[in-house]
Amino acid sequence: MAKRSSDYRKGLIDRLKKDTDFQVEYLKASLEENSDMPEAILMALRDIAEARGFEQFAEAADLSQKSLYKILSDTKEAKPRFETIVKLLNALGLRLTVEERPHAS
């Protein structure tokens, strides 16, 4: 089973490398589907950081590479500060917004 998992991950990272629009949709889906699981959202950010290159992503976020690894490596224990999340989103060319949820009918 590890082979299939690593093949999936490699395919995901390859797709993220090739398509910045997919990076945005991937992160957006993670936020929408995992709002109660911050570690899943951090994992999506880690996947995008890997696709962009940790060094370049850290520089764009105005973080040290060591800090970025620490924030994104152990997603169960990581508790990044709000401004750090904003820095990561800014590095992706994104901003955090708030919108009303659709009402269930």
C-alpha positions as CSV (number, residue, x, y, z in Angstrom):
1,M,0.0,0.0,0.0
2,A,2.9,2.4,0.6
3,K,3.7,2.3,-3.2
4,R,0.3,3.5,-4.1
5,S,0.4,6.3,-1.5
6,S,3.8,7.5,-2.6
7,D,2.7,7.4,-6.3
8,Y,-0.4,9.5,-5.4
9,R,1.7,12.0,-3.5
10,K,4.3,12.2,-6.3
11,G,1.4,12.8,-8.8
12,L,-0.1,15.4,-6.5
13,I,3.2,17.3,-6.1
14,D,3.8,17.1,-9.9
15,R,0.4,18.6,-10.6
16,L,0.9,21.3,-8.0
17,K,4.2,22.2,-9.6
18,K,2.7,22.6,-13.0
19,D,-0.5,24.5,-12.1
20,T,-0.7,27.4,-9.7
21,D,-4.5,27.6,-10.3
22,F,-4.6,24.0,-9.0
23,Q,-2.6,25.1,-5.9
24,V,-5.3,27.6,-5.1
25,E,-8.2,25.2,-5.7
26,Y,-6.4,22.5,-3.6
27,L,-5.9,24.8,-0.7
28,K,-9.4,26.2,-1.0
29,A,-10.9,22.7,-1.0
30,S,-8.8,21.8,2.0
31,L,-10.0,24.9,3.9
32,E,-13.7,24.2,3.0
33,E,-13.6,20.4,3.7
34,N,-11.3,20.4,6.8
35,S,-12.2,23.5,8.7
36,D,-12.3,21.4,11.9
37,M,-8.8,19.8,11.1
38,P,-6.1,22.5,11.0
39,E,-3.5,19.8,10.5
40,A,-5.0,18.9,7.1
41,I,-4.9,22.6,6.1
42,L,-1.2,22.8,7.1
43,M,-0.6,19.6,5.2
44,A,-2.1,21.2,2.0
45,L,0.2,24.2,2.6
46,R,3.2,21.8,3.0
47,D,2.3,20.1,-0.3
48,I,2.3,23.5,-2.0
49,A,5.5,24.5,-0.3
50,E,7.1,21.3,-1.6
51,A,5.8,21.9,-5.1
52,R,7.1,25.5,-5.1
53,G,10.4,24.6,-3.3
54,F,10.7,25.2,0.4
55,E,13.5,27.7,0.0
56,Q,11.7,29.9,-2.5
57,F,8.4,29.6,-0.5
58,A,10.1,30.5,2.8
59,E,11.7,33.5,1.1
60,A,8.4,34.7,-0.4
61,A,6.8,34.4,3.0
62,D,9.6,36.3,4.7
63,L,10.4,33.3,6.9
64,S,13.5,31.3,7.4
65,Q,13.6,27.9,5.7
66,K,14.0,26.3,9.2
67,S,10.9,28.1,10.5
68,L,8.9,27.0,7.4
69,Y,10.0,23.4,7.9
70,K,9.1,23.6,11.6
71,I,5.6,25.0,10.9
72,L,4.8,22.5,8.2
73,S,6.7,19.3,9.2
74,D,4.8,18.1,12.2
75,T,1.3,19.2,11.3
76,K,-0.3,17.6,14.4
77,E,1.9,19.6,16.8
78,A,2.2,22.8,14.8
79,K,0.4,25.8,16.1
80,P,1.4,28.6,13.7
81,R,0.4,32.1,14.7
82,F,-2.3,33.9,12.7
83,E,0.2,36.3,11.2
84,T,2.3,33.4,10.0
85,I,-0.7,31.9,8.1
86,V,-1.3,35.3,6.6
87,K,2.4,35.4,5.5
88,L,2.0,32.0,3.9
89,L,-1.1,33.0,2.0
90,N,0.5,36.3,0.9
91,A,3.5,34.3,-0.4
92,L,1.0,32.4,-2.5
93,G,-0.6,35.6,-3.8
94,L,-3.7,34.9,-1.8
95,R,-5.6,36.7,1.0
96,L,-7.9,35.6,3.7
97,T,-11.5,36.6,3.3
98,V,-14.7,36.0,5.1
99,E,-18.0,35.2,3.5
100,E,-21.4,34.0,4.6
101,R,-22.1,30.3,4.4
102,P,-24.9,29.2,2.1
103,H,-28.0,28.4,4.1
104,A,-29.0,24.8,4.1
105,S,-32.5,24.3,2.7
